[in-house]
Amino acid sequence: MIRNLLCIDIGNTHVVIALLDGIKVLDTIRIPSTPLLSVPDYIAPIKDLISKLKIKIANIDGAIIASVVPRLTAPFQEVCTILFENDALVVDHNLPIDLKIIYDDPAEVGADRICNAIGALEQYSSPLIVVDMGTATTFDVVSKNREYLGGVIMPGLETAGRDLFQRAAKLPKVSFDFPEKIIGTKTRESLQSGLMWGTIDQIDGLIKRISHEWGEKNITIIATGGLSQVIAPHSKYIQKVDKSLTLVGMAYIYEQVRGDRS
């Protein structure tokens, strides 16, 4: 595996920037996806991350970007060109990777979902369902023949909660914690019950429906994303939580595409 790889995972809420040694995540930083900053403003925290790890920029072997926010892709490409005097690898459906995308329009498959599929295939037994709990909660369905078959997209927990808090003036903001009982006797408890247990039932219900329609047996079901460690333990079906799955998938993609050149 490539050593000292800079991975930039550009999501709708945050940009996660990580330095990996092979598939080991050494450290990460998070930058809000809005507002749009200048290129120097993005360079500074990346330099701080590299410096903190006591690694010279000259010893960074490469950079890879997975972006679902087009307006941020070009600035971070420029960041990598300035820092490393080399172009970053940008994840999309055209890369020559070991994944066949079975989708009506492969260009519609988000870069993060491609990374999740590759990361899961390289580390876990297939067939697979990957549940990524971010701004949206996505379900990626991957066959044992390394085919990305499609999936499901629903609003993420934080997205649903934020929209509810904004639209209902009398409802207080609550933390994303599980209440002690389902039937709330306070508004705060009722909200938490609806948000948390409602999300669990949505996720488990969709996993059940996907599995039934797919007809596969012995499916490995993995959770990743921001709130996965909070939500997944309450699921009937999720077997593993891997918060670094997207980043590790990026490392495997870099290795497949450029590894033999480094």
Residue pairs with C-beta under 8 A, 6 or more apart in sequence:
1 22
1 23
1 251
1 255
1 259
2 22
2 61
2 62
2 251
2 254
2 255
2 258
2 259
2 262
3 21
3 22
3 61
4 19
4 20
4 21
4 55
4 59
4 60
4 61
5 19
5 20
5 21
5 60
5 61
5 62
5 63
5 64
5 250
5 251
5 254
6 17
6 18
6 19
6 20
6 46
6 50
6 60
6 62
6 63
6 64
6 80
6 84
6 88
7 16
7 17
7 18
7 19
7 20
7 63
7 64
7 66
7 247
7 250
7 251
8 15
8 16
8 17
8 63
8 64
8 65
8 66
8 67
8 76
8 79
8 80
8 88
9 15
9 16
9 17
9 18
9 66
9 112
9 115
9 246
9 247
9 250
10 33
10 65
10 66
10 67
10 68
10 69
10 72
10 73
10 76
11 33
11 68
11 69
11 112
11 134
11 135
12 33
12 68
12 69
12 134
12 135
12 136
13 32
13 33
13 134
13 135
13 158
14 30
14 31
14 32
14 33
15 30
15 31
15 32
15 33
15 72
15 76
16 28
16 29
16 30
16 246
16 247
17 28
17 29
17 30
17 31
17 45
17 46
17 49
18 25
18 26
18 27
18 28
18 29
18 247
19 25
19 26
19 27
19 49
19 50
19 53
19 55
19 60
20 26
20 247
20 248
20 250
20 251
22 251
23 248
23 251
23 252
25 244
25 247
25 248
26 53
27 49
27 52
27 53
28 49
28 247
29 45
29 46
29 48
29 49
31 37
31 42
31 45
33 69
33 72
36 71
36 72
36 75
37 75
39 75
39 78
39 79
39 82
42 75
42 76
42 79
43 79
43 82
43 83
46 79
46 83
47 57
47 83
50 56
50 57
50 60
57 83
57 84
60 83
60 84
61 262
62 84
62 86
62 88
62 89
62 254
62 258
62 262
63 80
63 83
63 84
63 86
63 88
63 89
64 88
64 89
64 90
64 91
64 250
64 251
64 253
64 254
65 73
65 76
65 77
65 80
65 88
65 89
65 90
65 91
65 111
66 90
66 91
66 111
66 112
66 114
66 115
66 246
66 250
67 73
67 76
67 90
67 91
67 111
68 110
68 111
68 112
73 90
76 88
77 87
77 88
77 90
80 86
80 87
80 88
81 87
81 88
89 95
89 253
89 254
89 257
89 258
90 111
91 111
91 114
91 115
91 250
91 253
92 107
92 111
92 114
93 101
93 106
93 107
93 109
93 114
95 114
95 253
95 256
95 257
96 256
96 257
97 114
97 118
97 253
97 256
97 257
98 118
98 121
98 146
98 256
99 114
99 117
99 118
99 121
99 142
99 146
99 147
99 148
100 145
100 146
100 147
100 148
101 109
101 114
101 147
101 148
102 147
102 148
102 149
102 150
103 109
103 148
103 150
109 148
110 138
112 132
112 134
112 138
112 246
113 130
113 132
113 138
113 140
113 148
113 151
114 148
114 249
114 253
115 245
115 246
115 247
115 249
115 250
115 253
116 130
116 132
116 140
116 224
116 245
116 246
116 249
117 128
117 130
117 140
117 142
117 148
117 249
118 249
118 252
118 253
118 256
119 242
119 245
119 246
119 247
119 248
119 249
119 250
119 252
120 126
120 128
120 130
120 140
120 142
120 220
120 222
120 242
120 245
120 249
121 128
121 142
121 146
122 248
122 249
122 252
123 242
123 245
123 248
124 220
124 222
124 240
125 218
125 220
126 142
126 143
126 144
126 146
126 220
127 141
127 142
127 143
127 144
127 214
127 216
127 218
127 219
127 220
128 140
128 141
128 142
128 219
128 220
128 221
128 222
129 139
129 140
129 141
129 142
129 207
129 210
129 211
129 219
129 220
129 221
129 222
130 138
130 139
130 140
130 142
130 222
130 223
130 224
130 245
131 137
131 138
131 139
131 203
131 207
131 221
131 222
131 223
131 224
131 225
131 228
131 232
131 238
132 138
132 140
132 223
132 224
132 225
132 228
132 245
132 246
133 156
133 157
133 223
133 224
133 225
133 226
133 227
133 228
133 231
134 156
134 225
134 226
135 156
135 158
135 159
136 153
136 154
136 155
136 156
136 159
137 153
137 154
137 155
137 156
137 157
137 199
137 202
137 203
137 225
138 151
138 152
138 153
138 154
139 151
139 152
139 153
139 206
139 207
139 210
140 148
140 151
141 148
141 149
141 150
141 151
141 210
141 214
142 148
142 149
143 149
143 216
149 214
151 210
152 206
152 210
154 202
154 206
155 163
156 225
156 227
157 176
157 195
157 196
157 199
157 227
157 231
158 176
158 226
158 227
160 195
160 199
161 173
161 174
161 176
161 195
164 171
164 191
164 195
165 171
165 172
165 173
171 187
171 191
172 187
172 188
172 191
174 188
174 191
174 192
174 195
175 192
176 192
176 195
176 196
176 227
176 230
177 192
177 196
177 230
178 192
178 196
178 197
178 230
178 234
179 189
179 192
179 193
179 196
180 189
181 189
181 193
182 193
182 197
183 193
184 190
184 191
184 192
184 193
196 231
196 234
197 234
199 231
200 231
200 234
200 235
203 231
203 235
203 238
204 235
204 236
204 237
207 221
207 235
207 237
207 238
208 237
211 219
211 237
220 239
220 240
221 237
221 238
221 239
221 240
222 238
222 239
222 240
222 241
222 242
222 245
223 231
223 232
223 235
223 238
223 240
223 241
223 242
224 241
224 242
224 243
224 244
224 245
224 246
225 243
228 241
228 243
229 241
229 243
232 238
232 241
233 241
242 248
